Amino acid sequence: MNSLRLCAFASLREIFWTRRPHVADQGGKIYDPANGVHGEVRDVCISDGRIVADVDGGRTIDATGTIVFPGGVDVHTHVAGAAINFARAMTPEDHRKAHPFLHTPLRRAGVGGATPTTFATGYLYTGMGWTTVVEAAVPLLTAKHTHEELRDTPIVDKACLLLMGNNEILLDLLGAGELERAKHVVAWMIGAAKVYGVKAVNPGRRRGLEMGQGRQVAVQPHRRLRQGDAGQDHRRPRRDRGRVAPAAPAAHPLQQPRRPRQCHDDA
């Protein structure tokens, strides 16, 4: 029962954002596969924001017609930070047409759409049954901005990952074989950015493009042999197998060197 989260949107704020004991009762249907509970009507007791066996006193919330189940964890999101804030600025027409969240005694104002504001992000995720989100791409220099927006996102639990796939310092250390120093650099950056972990997107790809190696495709054969099938290749066909680097484009006619003209003496 400790893994249960009450995902009735109307009641989440008043249950988990107060320190008084509450009881979610009267008709809530519980789904908790980890504990073998499948659609049973039970009481859920919450005290100090946690599921407990029982409480004394407090308020009873009518959960009739709602479903109580463990909150979902979205491990890869883009909901906060410089990138999403830039997207908000680039799509003003989306905010004009998006569904507004009006201010109420239990809710802050916000705007939905493809790039919702921080308050609306928490409300929309909660309404879908998610209670934890992980911002998956946080550059080191904008980590503070990301934390400010995540702190402003209500209800859901938050975490973020540091973007390090093309960190120049780390790539230099790895290239020099200084793995121990590379570990210390990664640990320091995780602590400085206050993130949960690291995300590596196309490691080293940007450096390859800058060095002119982006068009080269290395093909290394790899055989996986079965017993009794010596020499047979059981790999799945891939579209890039055997692909070679494309030929350099032909020079433009205007860029080709001109040939000297031949002069004929008619005299």
C-alpha positions as CSV (number, residue, x, y, z in Angstrom):
1,M,0.0,0.0,0.0
2,N,3.0,2.4,0.5
3,S,3.4,2.7,-3.3
4,L,-0.1,4.0,-3.9
5,R,-0.7,7.6,-5.0
6,L,-4.1,9.1,-5.2
7,C,-4.4,10.3,-8.8
8,A,-7.8,12.0,-8.6
9,F,-6.7,15.4,-10.0
10,A,-9.2,17.5,-8.0
11,S,-7.9,16.1,-4.7
12,L,-4.1,15.9,-5.2
13,R,-3.3,19.4,-4.0
14,E,-5.4,19.4,-0.9
15,I,-4.1,15.9,0.1
16,F,-0.3,16.1,-0.5
17,W,0.2,19.8,0.0
18,T,-1.0,19.9,3.6
19,R,0.3,18.4,6.8
20,R,-3.0,17.5,8.3
21,P,-4.1,13.8,8.1
22,H,-6.7,12.9,5.5
23,V,-8.6,9.8,4.5
24,A,-9.5,9.1,0.9
25,D,-12.6,7.0,1.2
26,Q,-16.0,6.0,-0.2
27,G,-15.7,4.3,-3.5
28,G,-12.1,4.7,-4.7
29,K,-11.1,1.7,-6.8
30,I,-7.5,0.7,-6.1
31,Y,-5.0,-0.8,-8.6
32,D,-1.6,-1.8,-7.1
33,P,-0.2,-4.7,-9.1
34,A,3.0,-4.8,-7.0
35,N,0.9,-5.7,-3.9
36,G,-1.7,-7.9,-5.7
37,V,-4.5,-5.3,-5.6
38,H,-6.6,-5.2,-8.8
39,G,-9.6,-3.0,-8.8
40,E,-10.6,-3.3,-5.1
41,V,-12.5,-0.6,-3.3
42,R,-10.5,0.3,-0.2
43,D,-9.7,3.3,2.0
44,V,-6.4,5.1,1.5
45,C,-5.1,7.0,4.5
46,I,-2.6,9.8,4.0
47,S,-0.6,11.6,6.8
48,D,2.1,14.1,6.2
49,G,2.1,13.4,2.5
50,R,2.6,9.7,2.9
51,I,0.4,6.6,2.7
52,V,-0.2,5.1,6.2
53,A,-2.2,2.2,7.6
54,D,-4.6,4.4,9.6
55,V,-5.1,8.0,10.8
56,D,-7.1,9.5,13.7
57,G,-9.4,12.4,12.7
58,G,-8.8,14.5,9.7
59,R,-11.0,15.0,6.7
60,T,-12.7,12.4,4.5
61,I,-12.6,12.9,0.8
62,D,-15.3,11.2,-1.3
63,A,-13.3,9.2,-4.0
64,T,-16.4,7.6,-5.6
65,G,-15.9,7.1,-9.3
66,T,-12.1,7.7,-9.2
67,I,-9.2,5.3,-9.7
68,V,-6.4,5.1,-7.2
69,F,-3.1,3.7,-8.6
70,P,0.7,4.1,-8.4
71,G,1.8,7.3,-10.0
72,G,3.6,7.0,-13.3
73,V,7.3,8.0,-13.7
74,D,8.2,9.7,-17.0
75,V,12.0,9.2,-17.3
76,H,12.5,11.3,-20.4
77,T,10.8,14.7,-20.6
78,H,11.6,18.2,-21.8
79,V,9.5,20.3,-19.5
80,A,11.9,22.9,-18.0
81,G,15.0,24.9,-18.7
82,A,16.4,27.2,-21.4
83,A,15.4,25.0,-24.4
84,I,11.7,24.8,-23.4
85,N,11.6,28.4,-22.5
86,F,13.0,29.3,-25.9
87,A,10.3,27.1,-27.5
88,R,7.7,29.1,-25.5
89,A,9.0,32.3,-26.9
90,M,9.0,30.9,-30.5
91,T,5.3,29.7,-30.3
92,P,3.2,32.7,-29.1
93,E,0.3,31.6,-31.3
94,D,0.2,28.3,-29.5
95,H,-0.3,30.0,-26.2
96,R,-3.1,32.2,-27.6
97,K,-5.1,29.1,-28.7
98,A,-4.1,26.8,-25.8
99,H,-6.4,25.9,-23.0
100,P,-6.0,28.3,-20.1
101,F,-5.8,27.3,-16.4
102,L,-7.7,29.9,-14.5
103,H,-6.7,30.9,-11.0
104,T,-8.7,29.3,-8.1
105,P,-8.1,28.9,-4.4
106,L,-6.4,25.6,-5.1
107,R,-4.8,26.3,-8.4
108,R,-2.4,28.8,-10.0
109,A,-3.0,30.3,-13.4
110,G,-1.2,28.9,-16.4
111,V,-1.4,28.1,-20.1
112,G,-1.3,24.6,-21.7
113,G,-0.5,23.7,-25.3
114,A,2.7,22.2,-26.7
115,T,4.9,24.2,-24.4
116,P,2.9,24.7,-21.3
117,T,3.9,27.1,-18.5
118,T,5.4,25.6,-15.3
119,F,2.1,25.5,-13.3
120,A,0.2,24.0,-16.2
121,T,2.9,21.4,-16.7
122,G,2.4,20.0,-13.2
123,Y,-1.4,20.1,-13.5
124,L,-1.4,18.3,-17.0
125,Y,1.0,15.6,-15.9
126,T,-1.0,14.9,-12.7
127,G,-4.2,14.8,-14.7
128,M,-2.7,12.0,-16.9
129,G,-1.6,10.0,-13.8
130,W,2.1,10.9,-13.8
131,T,3.7,11.9,-10.5
132,T,7.4,12.0,-11.4
133,V,9.1,13.7,-14.3
134,V,12.8,13.7,-15.4
135,E,14.1,16.6,-17.5
136,A,16.5,14.7,-19.7
137,A,18.8,17.3,-21.2
138,V,20.3,20.0,-18.9
139,P,23.4,21.9,-20.1
140,L,25.8,22.7,-17.3
141,L,25.6,26.5,-17.8
142,T,21.8,26.6,-17.7
143,A,21.2,24.1,-14.9
144,K,20.2,26.9,-12.5
145,H,17.4,28.0,-14.8
146,T,16.2,24.4,-15.1
147,H,16.1,24.0,-11.3
148,E,14.1,27.3,-11.0
149,E,11.5,26.1,-13.4
150,L,11.3,22.6,-11.9
151,R,10.9,24.2,-8.4
152,D,8.0,26.2,-9.9
153,T,6.3,23.1,-11.3
154,P,3.6,21.9,-8.8
155,I,2.6,18.5,-7.4
156,V,4.9,16.2,-9.3
157,D,8.4,15.0,-8.1
158,K,11.2,16.2,-10.3
159,A,14.7,15.2,-11.4
160,C,17.1,16.1,-14.2
161,L,20.0,14.7,-16.2
162,L,23.2,16.6,-17.2
163,L,23.9,16.7,-21.0
164,M,27.5,15.6,-21.5
165,G,27.7,13.8,-24.8
166,N,30.0,16.4,-26.3
167,N,31.8,17.9,-23.3
168,E,35.2,19.0,-24.6
169,I,37.0,18.5,-21.3
170,L,35.6,15.0,-20.9
171,L,36.4,14.0,-24.5
172,D,40.0,15.3,-24.2
173,L,40.5,13.2,-21.0
174,L,39.0,10.1,-22.6
175,G,41.1,10.6,-25.7
176,A,44.2,10.8,-23.6
177,G,43.3,7.7,-21.7
178,E,43.0,9.5,-18.3
179,L,39.9,7.7,-17.2
180,E,40.4,8.4,-13.5
181,R,40.5,12.2,-14.1
182,A,37.5,11.9,-16.4
183,K,35.5,10.2,-13.5
184,H,36.4,13.1,-11.2
185,V,35.3,15.7,-13.8
186,V,31.9,13.9,-14.3
187,A,31.4,13.7,-10.5
188,W,32.2,17.4,-10.1
189,M,29.8,18.4,-12.9
190,I,27.0,16.3,-11.4
191,G,27.5,17.9,-8.0
192,A,27.8,21.4,-9.5
193,A,24.6,21.1,-11.6
194,K,22.8,19.2,-8.8
195,V,21.4,16.6,-11.2
196,Y,20.4,13.0,-10.8
197,G,22.6,11.5,-13.6
198,V,24.1,12.0,-17.0
199,K,22.7,11.9,-20.5
200,A,25.0,11.3,-23.4
201,V,23.5,12.1,-26.8
202,N,25.7,10.9,-29.8
203,P,28.9,11.0,-27.8
204,G,31.7,12.8,-29.7
205,R,29.5,13.4,-32.8
206,R,29.9,17.2,-32.7
207,R,33.6,17.0,-32.6
208,G,33.6,14.6,-35.5
209,L,31.6,17.0,-37.5
210,E,33.9,19.9,-36.6
211,M,37.0,17.9,-37.6
212,G,35.4,16.9,-41.0
213,Q,34.7,13.3,-40.0
214,G,31.0,13.5,-40.2
215,R,30.7,12.0,-43.6
216,Q,32.8,8.9,-43.0
217,V,31.1,5.7,-42.0
218,A,33.3,2.9,-40.6
219,V,32.1,-0.6,-41.4
220,Q,33.5,-3.2,-39.1
221,P,32.2,-6.7,-39.8
222,H,31.0,-8.6,-36.8
223,R,30.1,-12.3,-37.0
224,R,27.9,-14.1,-34.5
225,L,28.4,-17.8,-35.1
226,R,26.1,-20.6,-34.1
227,Q,27.3,-24.1,-33.2
228,G,27.8,-26.0,-36.5
229,D,27.5,-23.0,-38.7
230,A,31.1,-22.0,-39.2
231,G,31.6,-19.0,-41.4
232,Q,28.0,-18.1,-41.8
233,D,26.9,-14.5,-40.9
234,H,23.6,-14.4,-39.0
235,R,23.3,-10.7,-38.6
236,R,20.1,-8.9,-39.4
237,P,20.2,-6.9,-42.7
238,R,20.9,-3.3,-42.1
239,R,20.5,-0.4,-44.5
240,D,23.9,1.0,-43.7
241,R,25.8,-2.2,-44.2
242,G,28.5,-1.7,-46.8
243,R,27.9,2.0,-47.0
244,V,31.0,4.0,-47.9
245,A,31.7,7.6,-47.7
246,P,30.0,9.6,-50.5
247,A,32.2,11.0,-53.2
248,A,33.2,14.6,-53.1
249,P,30.8,16.8,-55.1
250,A,32.1,18.0,-58.5
251,A,33.5,21.5,-58.7
252,H,31.2,24.2,-60.1
253,P,32.1,25.2,-63.7
254,L,32.9,28.7,-62.6
255,Q,35.4,27.4,-60.0
256,Q,37.3,25.3,-62.5
257,P,40.6,26.8,-63.6
258,R,40.5,28.2,-67.1
259,R,42.7,26.9,-69.9
260,P,45.0,29.4,-71.6
261,R,43.8,30.4,-75.1
262,Q,45.8,29.3,-78.1
263,C,46.8,32.2,-80.3
264,H,47.0,31.6,-84.1
265,D,49.2,33.9,-86.2
266,D,47.5,34.2,-89.7
267,A,50.3,36.4,-91.0
